[in-house]
Every structure is written in structure tokens, then in C-alpha cells.
Amino acid sequence: MRTRIAFILLLAAALAACATKPPASTTPPPQLAYIGADDYTCKPGQSASVDFHAVIAAPERYYDKCIRVRALFKGGSLWENATAFQSKNAAIVLYSRNGNTAAGAPPHPYFVGVVGRLRSCPERMRRLAGLSPHTDAPPAASALPTGGEVFILKSYCYGVQGPALFASSIETLPTAMD
């Protein structure tokens, strides 16, 4: 009986010791701060209204700037018009803060007004790859060790070769049919 009680007390002490360990840090390392710090900080009053065609023609002019565009939304991307669906190069990928861009969206294409910051996906991936000590791992899933912790570098831009608009606000626009 005493052996059983001693065993139970020993087991309880061991479990209590495990339960008092501090949780692992979930704060990303400071090196990651510059990559996406300003992605979703644009406000309608500080953004410039830009013609969508101008953004497609010369996106580098608008990189890292807050812009407001009117475009056709379909399949997670912005398009100038329905004819542009045929050309993959005519799209700008759209990301929202909550990561659920098309939640509650109609299944058909529709016009939206978007305020957001335009980013170069190849540049974003280059920056992430520079932080990764694992050159054989893709940047979207590479690990950056920081004093015993491992953080996964996630990039919305993985596999995207053009621009992406990180939307601060998305508004459905009425059409002639509404």
C-alpha cells in the first residue's frame, strides 16, 4: 500500500514538473518584421486612385505604395475585364488581412473597389529566401532557427510571379445590372 502511494506521489510530482515549463515563444524573430510589416496598413484617404490598366502595364511604379483600384474579382485575383481572363499576365493576386479573400463572395466574377499596398511577389520571395538557412527548402516552408525555436516562413506570394495587392479594404461595386 505504501509503495502504491509513493508511486502515485512520485507520478504526481513528475506531472507537476512538466506542467510548470514555460510555453515556447510564438513571437517571430525581428528579421521577419520588414517583410510584411506594412502589408495591410493602407487607409482610403492616403491611397492614390490608379487606373487598373496602368498598374498592369507598369506595376513597378506602384510597388510598396497604397493604391485604390477598381477591377473585376474572380478566383482570388483582380482582372481589368472579362476579356483579360484569357491572359494569366493580366491579373493581380489579391490577399486580405484575414486570409479569406473570397469568403461570402458570389461564385461569379464581380467588380470591386480595393484599397491596398501593391507588392512584388518575386521580391518578397527573394527576401524570405535570404532569411532561410535551408537553401534546398522552398521559401514558403523554410525554417529560421532562433535560439532553439523554429518559425515557419509563410509567404502568400509563393508561386506568384507578378504583383499582389494586400487589401486593407474591399468593397463590392454595383453594376448596371444591380
Order of alpha helices (4+ residues) and beta strands (2+ residues): alpha-alpha-beta-alpha-beta-beta-beta-beta-alpha-beta-beta-beta
